[in-house]
Amino acid sequence: MIHTSRPARRVLISGASIAGPALAHWLDRYGFEVTVVEKAAAVRGGGYPIDIRGTAREAVDRMGLLPRLTKAHVNSQRVTFVDAAGETVGSLQPEQLTGGEVGVDLEVRRGDLADALYTPLRDRVEFLFNDSIATLDDAGDAVHVVFESGMRRTFDLVVGADGLHSNTRRLVFGPEEPFHRYLGYVFAGFTLPNEFGLAHEAAIWNDPGRSAVLYAHEPSGRVHGFLTFTRDTPPLDAFRDPRAQRDLVAARFPEQVWHVPRLVEGMREADDLFFDVVSQIHMRTWSHGRVVLAGDAAHATSFISGQGSSVALVGAYVLAGELATHADHAEAFAAYERRIRPFAERNQALATSGGSAVTPGTREELEARNALLRDPEAAARALVTESALEGRAAHSAMELPDYSRAA
Ligand SMILES: Cc1cc2nc3c(=O)[nH]c(=O)nc-3n(C[C@H](O)[C@H](O)[C@H](O)COP(=O)(O)OP(=O)(O)OC[C@H]3O[C@@H](n4cnc5c(N)ncnc54)[C@H](O)[C@@H]3O)c2cc1C
């Protein structure tokens, strides 16, 4: 049922990356009063190219963003694998690994997506940059918020869209540990000048448990670099210390082969370094009282799944739609969770079923993958795997509800 005379609802969203602005878009369209608080000084650029596939493509289409995102499409055509000695092993089309659909899926730089979401909103929605929620008091009929800046405001609802290490989740549900599932990898992502002659392609150097990746859009400009490695325990100390992050990563990539030294140097020089663990978030419930979580804060899938942004976009669409069509926020939160949880869990499972083709953990896994790559026909049969097929099914595993009458 659509409620036309709903009470005015003031919503505070913490986090202005993907989930936050996507939710703000829809809530603004449905007549909510939206404030977004972001701890960075501006919407953050950088990060890896992300895929918008299946159900998420339909979500950005409904937002009217398809033309802009189609223009920003990176159009990667090839992934080339290189062995520990720097010799080329073989190449694949990216979709052979992911199950993505050629000519349908979009691949855009994370920063381009964040900007496409933010720009149309910046004059319609209140954005508070350089700030963060310090305390939340859910009084039952409203949430009283004190910000780090000292400002005090009252909202009807608060949404934590503040990522894997969500501040809102910590304030409402407690420390991250019980919800955090570490997948055993640490990564550093950054950009460096494209001195490699690469365009619309990725090149991946591997040693067991380690990968060094160059990911290029245009033949000039900047290229994305990634250094990923296995580690038994998450390097919690390094999170507070950018220098320790760089030292930790550099120590795991001492080789003087291929472009590894240039990648390490680029990582040291980068001003857009993104360092994190490869982890997921699993929670029994995503809401408590008048506070609800969205995107990675609720159900991080990890970049191994390739679906973090897609699930965040779909979740934002559904959360806003349910809030617009229920007078009672608790019913809306329950409906949102019922619809999104199976989709999120199926996409989370993409990261944990089978080994990583990009960073095989053991020598045996790496050799098995390389043997397949050396024989393109065998690769087409085996690497283009059940996991790619399951990927394709998971990307589209949900049909978007129609909330158009709520707008
Ligand atoms: C700069 C950047 C680079 C990234 N690069 C990668 C990458 O290379 N590989 C990868 O797997 N994933 C990366 N991610 C994560 C990826 O964007 C998400 O997995 C996915 O898009 C889901 O988005 P989200 O909006 O839920 O969370 P996120 O994209 O993580 O966004 C969370 C937002 O909340 C903000 N925030 C955090 N704490 C607070 C706080 N206390 N108060 C207010 N705001 C807060 C953050 O600054 C960020 O803007 C990156 C995220 C960012 C912000």
The ligand as an ORCA input file, in Angstrom:
! r2SCAN-3c Opt
* xyz 0 1
  C      37.857      5.939     -1.383
  C      37.334      4.525     -1.438
  C      38.035      3.579     -2.185
  C      37.591      2.251     -2.223
  N      38.314      1.354     -2.927
  C      37.988      0.062     -2.859
  C      38.796     -0.901     -3.476
  O      39.814     -0.579     -4.098
  N      38.427     -2.209     -3.364
  C      37.295     -2.570     -2.661
  O      36.993     -3.750     -2.556
  N      36.485     -1.672     -2.116
  C      36.815     -0.361     -2.170
  N      36.010      0.538     -1.568
  C      34.746      0.073     -0.965
  C      33.589      0.027     -1.986
  O      33.340      1.338     -2.424
  C      32.369     -0.556     -1.298
  O      32.582     -1.932     -1.093
  C      31.046     -0.497     -2.072
  O      31.030      0.477     -3.028
  C      29.871     -0.300     -1.103
  O      29.773      1.060     -0.793
  P      29.306      1.689      0.570
  O      28.791      3.056      0.210
  O      28.423      0.778      1.323
  O      30.642      1.794      1.453
  P      31.993      2.599      1.183
  O      32.223      2.791     -0.263
  O      33.055      1.960      1.978
  O      31.689      4.054      1.765
  C      31.592      4.392      3.116
  C      31.613      5.911      3.226
  O      31.425      6.251      4.596
  C      32.382      7.211      4.960
  N      32.606      7.098      6.390
  C      33.321      6.162      7.059
  N      33.282      6.406      8.368
  C      32.512      7.494      8.539
  C      32.113      8.233      9.671
  N      32.527      7.911     10.907
  N      31.305      9.299      9.494
  C      30.901      9.687      8.245
  N      31.279      9.026      7.133
  C      32.068      7.949      7.286
  C      33.608      6.866      4.110
  O      34.510      7.957      3.996
  C      32.936      6.526      2.795
  O      32.697      7.676      2.016
  C      36.400      1.870     -1.517
  C      35.691      2.818     -0.773
  C      36.136      4.143     -0.725
  C      35.364      5.146      0.112
*
